[in-house]
Amino acid sequence: MVSRFAVSGLFLLLVVACSDRGPSYPKVTPPDGYLQRAEYQQEGRRLFRQLCAECHGRPAEGRSQRADFFHPPAPNFTSPAYRQADPAYLFWRIRKGKTVEPYLSRGSVMPAYGAHFSEEEIWSIVAYLRVRSEVLSD
Ligand code: HEC
């Protein structure tokens, strides 16, 4: 009896573990042209330098040395992997920051910027993050 409990418990754990496909977030799409147009990417770069670079690194510096002082650490936006990042995911993370799970429980320090920026401003930062690996020269 006990062992049957243990077995079904283990099975349940496996099911829970396998169904964890990352956080769910709204599948929103940017206004037309926001990801492609250089003027929006430039606007995103300007906002990033002002508010995000202190933790995430200035453009010329690449990834900030300070990034590793955080637990969990700040991500590496100089990575070309962000070219393929889901824009809706980046948009959600910038709006909600550490206020949503699983980041809340992990002790993230990422601020929530939803109340500070318009949606267009956040989309312009998303546009910048997706090309940041290519525009680090200044
Ligand atoms: C106080 C330091 C700090 C500031 C300021 C900050 N961040 Fe973060 N950010 C972090 C840390 C630490 C993480 C990693 C933990 C997490 O994912 O919540 C993170 C995570 C992120 C992620 C998730 C990346 C991924 O691959 O999952 C995005 C997107 C992001 N930050 C964008 C920004 C933007 C845009 C700004 C400025 C508007 C900004 N951050 C300002 C510390 C900061």
py3Dmol code that shows the C-alpha trace and the ligand (Angstrom):
import py3Dmol

protein = """\
ATOM      1  CA  MET A   1       0.000   0.000   0.000  1.00  0.00           C
ATOM      2  CA  VAL A   2       2.707   2.416   1.077  1.00  0.00           C
ATOM      3  CA  SER A   3       4.823   1.605  -1.935  1.00  0.00           C
ATOM      4  CA  ARG A   4       1.873   2.118  -4.271  1.00  0.00           C
ATOM      5  CA  PHE A   5       1.482   5.589  -2.734  1.00  0.00           C
ATOM      6  CA  ALA A   6       5.176   6.258  -3.252  1.00  0.00           C
ATOM      7  CA  VAL A   7       4.984   5.167  -6.879  1.00  0.00           C
ATOM      8  CA  SER A   8       1.949   7.291  -7.689  1.00  0.00           C
ATOM      9  CA  GLY A   9       3.561  10.228  -5.867  1.00  0.00           C
ATOM     10  CA  LEU A  10       6.654   9.873  -8.001  1.00  0.00           C
ATOM     11  CA  PHE A  11       4.530   9.673 -11.137  1.00  0.00           C
ATOM     12  CA  LEU A  12       2.733  12.877 -10.137  1.00  0.00           C
ATOM     13  CA  LEU A  13       6.068  14.626  -9.561  1.00  0.00           C
ATOM     14  CA  LEU A  14       7.244  13.580 -13.019  1.00  0.00           C
ATOM     15  CA  VAL A  15       4.067  14.871 -14.629  1.00  0.00           C
ATOM     16  CA  VAL A  16       4.406  18.210 -12.834  1.00  0.00           C
ATOM     17  CA  ALA A  17       8.098  18.490 -13.734  1.00  0.00           C
ATOM     18  CA  CYS A  18       7.475  17.685 -17.398  1.00  0.00           C
ATOM     19  CA  SER A  19       4.579  20.096 -17.746  1.00  0.00           C
ATOM     20  CA  ASP A  20       6.811  23.025 -16.662  1.00  0.00           C
ATOM     21  CA  ARG A  21       7.406  24.735 -20.008  1.00  0.00           C
ATOM     22  CA  GLY A  22       8.496  28.079 -18.644  1.00  0.00           C
ATOM     23  CA  PRO A  23       6.392  31.030 -17.543  1.00  0.00           C
ATOM     24  CA  SER A  24       3.226  31.944 -19.433  1.00  0.00           C
ATOM     25  CA  TYR A  25       2.796  35.514 -20.612  1.00  0.00           C
ATOM     26  CA  PRO A  26       0.400  37.388 -22.911  1.00  0.00           C
ATOM     27  CA  LYS A  27       1.183  36.783 -26.604  1.00  0.00           C
ATOM     28  CA  VAL A  28       1.007  40.444 -27.580  1.00  0.00           C
ATOM     29  CA  THR A  29       2.458  41.797 -30.815  1.00  0.00           C
ATOM     30  CA  PRO A  30       4.295  45.112 -31.367  1.00  0.00           C
ATOM     31  CA  PRO A  31       2.820  47.915 -33.468  1.00  0.00           C
ATOM     32  CA  ASP A  32       3.844  47.700 -37.152  1.00  0.00           C
ATOM     33  CA  GLY A  33       7.478  48.466 -37.814  1.00  0.00           C
ATOM     34  CA  TYR A  34       8.567  48.713 -34.181  1.00  0.00           C
ATOM     35  CA  LEU A  35      11.061  45.869 -34.309  1.00  0.00           C
ATOM     36  CA  GLN A  36      12.591  46.767 -37.666  1.00  0.00           C
ATOM     37  CA  ARG A  37      12.868  50.552 -37.841  1.00  0.00           C
ATOM     38  CA  ALA A  38      16.188  52.061 -36.790  1.00  0.00           C
ATOM     39  CA  GLU A  39      14.556  55.114 -35.191  1.00  0.00           C
ATOM     40  CA  TYR A  40      12.727  52.917 -32.663  1.00  0.00           C
ATOM     41  CA  GLN A  41      15.842  50.879 -31.956  1.00  0.00           C
ATOM     42  CA  GLN A  42      17.691  54.165 -31.315  1.00  0.00           C
ATOM     43  CA  GLU A  43      14.979  55.357 -28.955  1.00  0.00           C
ATOM     44  CA  GLY A  44      15.233  52.026 -27.112  1.00  0.00           C
ATOM     45  CA  ARG A  45      18.986  52.420 -26.885  1.00  0.00           C
ATOM     46  CA  ARG A  46      18.591  55.888 -25.371  1.00  0.00           C
ATOM     47  CA  LEU A  47      16.156  54.598 -22.703  1.00  0.00           C
ATOM     48  CA  PHE A  48      18.360  51.583 -22.012  1.00  0.00           C
ATOM     49  CA  ARG A  49      21.418  53.783 -21.396  1.00  0.00           C
ATOM     50  CA  GLN A  50      19.435  55.938 -18.991  1.00  0.00           C
ATOM     51  CA  LEU A  51      17.718  53.275 -16.900  1.00  0.00           C
ATOM     52  CA  CYS A  52      18.989  49.779 -17.575  1.00  0.00           C
ATOM     53  CA  ALA A  53      22.711  50.068 -18.239  1.00  0.00           C
ATOM     54  CA  GLU A  54      23.595  50.540 -14.578  1.00  0.00           C
ATOM     55  CA  CYS A  55      22.726  46.855 -13.995  1.00  0.00           C
ATOM     56  CA  HIS A  56      22.813  45.374 -17.496  1.00  0.00           C
ATOM     57  CA  GLY A  57      25.892  47.172 -18.859  1.00  0.00           C
ATOM     58  CA  ARG A  58      26.542  50.225 -21.041  1.00  0.00           C
ATOM     59  CA  PRO A  59      26.695  49.612 -24.789  1.00  0.00           C
ATOM     60  CA  ALA A  60      30.494  49.989 -24.992  1.00  0.00           C
ATOM     61  CA  GLU A  61      31.043  47.798 -21.950  1.00  0.00           C
ATOM     62  CA  GLY A  62      28.975  44.882 -23.235  1.00  0.00           C
ATOM     63  CA  ARG A  63      27.785  42.888 -20.272  1.00  0.00           C
ATOM     64  CA  SER A  64      28.169  44.712 -16.983  1.00  0.00           C
ATOM     65  CA  GLN A  65      30.589  43.414 -14.337  1.00  0.00           C
ATOM     66  CA  ARG A  66      27.834  44.266 -11.881  1.00  0.00           C
ATOM     67  CA  ALA A  67      25.526  41.711 -13.504  1.00  0.00           C
ATOM     68  CA  ASP A  68      27.053  38.869 -11.488  1.00  0.00           C
ATOM     69  CA  PHE A  69      26.525  40.531  -8.134  1.00  0.00           C
ATOM     70  CA  PHE A  70      22.820  39.834  -8.448  1.00  0.00           C
ATOM     71  CA  HIS A  71      21.242  36.484  -7.571  1.00  0.00           C
ATOM     72  CA  PRO A  72      19.947  35.519 -10.042  1.00  0.00           C
ATOM     73  CA  PRO A  73      22.473  37.422 -12.223  1.00  0.00           C
ATOM     74  CA  ALA A  74      21.451  39.945 -14.875  1.00  0.00           C
ATOM     75  CA  PRO A  75      21.347  38.317 -18.325  1.00  0.00           C
ATOM     76  CA  ASN A  76      23.797  38.846 -21.142  1.00  0.00           C
ATOM     77  CA  PHE A  77      22.072  41.135 -23.641  1.00  0.00           C
ATOM     78  CA  THR A  78      25.203  41.136 -25.794  1.00  0.00           C
ATOM     79  CA  SER A  79      24.325  37.562 -26.753  1.00  0.00           C
ATOM     80  CA  PRO A  80      23.054  37.074 -30.330  1.00  0.00           C
ATOM     81  CA  ALA A  81      20.496  34.674 -28.815  1.00  0.00           C
ATOM     82  CA  TYR A  82      18.362  37.771 -28.129  1.00  0.00           C
ATOM     83  CA  ARG A  83      17.925  38.130 -31.895  1.00  0.00           C
ATOM     84  CA  GLN A  84      15.535  35.174 -31.614  1.00  0.00           C
ATOM     85  CA  ALA A  85      13.967  36.097 -28.269  1.00  0.00           C
ATOM     86  CA  ASP A  86      10.177  36.281 -28.298  1.00  0.00           C
ATOM     87  CA  PRO A  87       9.306  40.015 -28.354  1.00  0.00           C
ATOM     88  CA  ALA A  88       6.196  39.306 -26.238  1.00  0.00           C
ATOM     89  CA  TYR A  89       8.378  37.700 -23.552  1.00  0.00           C
ATOM     90  CA  LEU A  90      10.773  40.689 -23.397  1.00  0.00           C
ATOM     91  CA  PHE A  91       7.814  43.102 -23.340  1.00  0.00           C
ATOM     92  CA  TRP A  92       6.258  41.188 -20.420  1.00  0.00           C
ATOM     93  CA  ARG A  93       9.519  41.003 -18.464  1.00  0.00           C
ATOM     94  CA  ILE A  94      10.204  44.732 -18.807  1.00  0.00           C
ATOM     95  CA  ARG A  95       6.665  45.583 -17.675  1.00  0.00           C
ATOM     96  CA  LYS A  96       6.485  43.130 -14.771  1.00  0.00           C
ATOM     97  CA  GLY A  97      10.142  42.711 -13.724  1.00  0.00           C
ATOM     98  CA  LYS A  98      10.520  40.849 -10.441  1.00  0.00           C
ATOM     99  CA  THR A  99       6.838  41.106  -9.514  1.00  0.00           C
ATOM    100  CA  VAL A 100       5.805  37.870 -11.280  1.00  0.00           C
ATOM    101  CA  GLU A 101       6.658  34.202 -10.757  1.00  0.00           C
ATOM    102  CA  PRO A 102       9.068  32.488 -10.958  1.00  0.00           C
ATOM    103  CA  TYR A 103      11.277  35.610 -10.668  1.00  0.00           C
ATOM    104  CA  LEU A 104       9.640  36.796  -7.454  1.00  0.00           C
ATOM    105  CA  SER A 105      10.503  33.591  -5.560  1.00  0.00           C
ATOM    106  CA  ARG A 106      14.013  33.532  -7.007  1.00  0.00           C
ATOM    107  CA  GLY A 107      14.778  36.908  -5.418  1.00  0.00           C
ATOM    108  CA  SER A 108      15.183  38.868  -8.673  1.00  0.00           C
ATOM    109  CA  VAL A 109      16.015  42.598  -8.416  1.00  0.00           C
ATOM    110  CA  MET A 110      14.724  43.439 -11.915  1.00  0.00           C
ATOM    111  CA  PRO A 111      12.424  46.480 -11.497  1.00  0.00           C
ATOM    112  CA  ALA A 112       8.916  46.546 -13.044  1.00  0.00           C
ATOM    113  CA  TYR A 113       8.735  49.365 -15.610  1.00  0.00           C
ATOM    114  CA  GLY A 114       5.092  48.974 -16.648  1.00  0.00           C
ATOM    115  CA  ALA A 115       4.048  52.131 -14.817  1.00  0.00           C
ATOM    116  CA  HIS A 116       7.023  54.203 -16.032  1.00  0.00           C
ATOM    117  CA  PHE A 117       6.891  53.718 -19.776  1.00  0.00           C
ATOM    118  CA  SER A 118       4.255  53.848 -22.495  1.00  0.00           C
ATOM    119  CA  GLU A 119       3.730  50.595 -24.411  1.00  0.00           C
ATOM    120  CA  GLU A 120       5.504  52.173 -27.417  1.00  0.00           C
ATOM    121  CA  GLU A 121       8.545  52.992 -25.294  1.00  0.00           C
ATOM    122  CA  ILE A 122       8.723  49.409 -24.039  1.00  0.00           C
ATOM    123  CA  TRP A 123       8.434  48.090 -27.608  1.00  0.00           C
ATOM    124  CA  SER A 124      11.319  50.348 -28.618  1.00  0.00           C
ATOM    125  CA  ILE A 125      13.473  48.852 -25.830  1.00  0.00           C
ATOM    126  CA  VAL A 126      12.469  45.366 -27.018  1.00  0.00           C
ATOM    127  CA  ALA A 127      13.550  46.380 -30.545  1.00  0.00           C
ATOM    128  CA  TYR A 128      16.907  47.541 -29.188  1.00  0.00           C
ATOM    129  CA  LEU A 129      17.528  44.397 -27.118  1.00  0.00           C
ATOM    130  CA  ARG A 130      16.978  42.241 -30.189  1.00  0.00           C
ATOM    131  CA  VAL A 131      19.725  44.038 -32.142  1.00  0.00           C
ATOM    132  CA  ARG A 132      21.988  44.950 -29.244  1.00  0.00           C
ATOM    133  CA  SER A 133      24.544  42.252 -30.101  1.00  0.00           C
ATOM    134  CA  GLU A 134      25.120  44.094 -33.382  1.00  0.00           C
ATOM    135  CA  VAL A 135      25.197  47.712 -32.189  1.00  0.00           C
ATOM    136  CA  LEU A 136      27.727  47.687 -29.362  1.00  0.00           C
ATOM    137  CA  SER A 137      30.287  49.979 -30.926  1.00  0.00           C
ATOM    138  CA  ASP A 138      29.441  53.118 -28.943  1.00  0.00           C
TER     139      ASP A 138
END
"""
ligand_1 = """\
43
HEC
C 18.597 46.899 -10.345
C 19.205 46.256 -11.492
C 18.436 46.194 -12.791
C 17.915 47.244 -13.532
C 18.001 48.745 -13.223
C 17.313 46.646 -14.703
N 17.417 45.286 -14.659
Fe 16.691 43.946 -16.037
N 17.283 42.389 -14.865
C 18.046 42.511 -13.723
C 18.341 41.178 -13.212
C 19.172 40.867 -11.983
C 17.716 40.264 -14.081
C 17.742 38.711 -13.976
C 16.640 38.217 -13.072
C 15.285 38.180 -13.744
O 15.162 37.626 -14.860
O 14.329 38.736 -13.168
C 17.057 41.058 -15.110
C 16.316 40.532 -16.173
C 15.848 41.255 -17.246
C 15.153 40.694 -18.393
C 14.832 39.220 -18.626
C 15.850 38.657 -19.596
C 15.710 37.177 -19.871
O 16.439 36.673 -20.754
O 14.895 36.500 -19.235
C 14.864 41.736 -19.229
C 14.142 41.660 -20.571
C 15.374 42.938 -18.601
N 15.965 42.609 -17.406
C 15.320 44.202 -19.164
C 15.632 45.379 -18.475
C 15.380 46.704 -19.008
C 14.854 46.992 -20.406
C 15.739 47.604 -18.041
C 15.622 49.107 -18.067
C 14.369 49.679 -18.510
C 16.250 46.826 -16.906
N 16.156 45.489 -17.220
C 16.714 47.373 -15.720
C 18.456 43.681 -13.122
C 18.109 44.963 -13.512
"""
view = py3Dmol.view(width=600, height=400)
view.addModel(protein, "pdb")
view.setStyle({"model": 0}, {"cartoon": {"style": "trace"}})
view.addModel(ligand_1, "xyz")
view.setStyle({"model": 1}, {"stick": {}})
view.zoomTo()
view.show()
